[in-house]
Amino acid sequence: MIIYNVTVNIEDDVREEWVKWMKDVHIPDVMNTGKFVEHRFCKVLVQEESGSTYSIQYLCESMDALKEYQDQHAAELQREHTEKFRNKFVAFRTLLEMV
């Protein structure tokens, strides 16, 4: 099982809007691609200098499924996120393998 982890630090002035949009729009859009079998949306419990940090974990069954997501869907979904919250977040992605 592969975990595609997206860590996002979002500025506090848009945090509530962002959380709602992630739950209502973005995460369902990612899951509707059919490439992931499960997801987790977590708040990182650490004191930040600014903003709040979240981890969104998408679980997929194989690297092939993840590659298909990246090739077919990721760019458009990331573009939508960037346009909506431009200059209000920093994100990085990590791949993990369950052992």
Secondary structure, 3 states (H helix, E strand, C coil): CEEEEEEEEECHHHHHHHHHHHHHHHHHHHHCCCCCCEEEEEECCCCCCCCEEEEEEEEECCHHHHHHHHHHHHHHHHHHHHHHCCCCEEEEEEEEECC
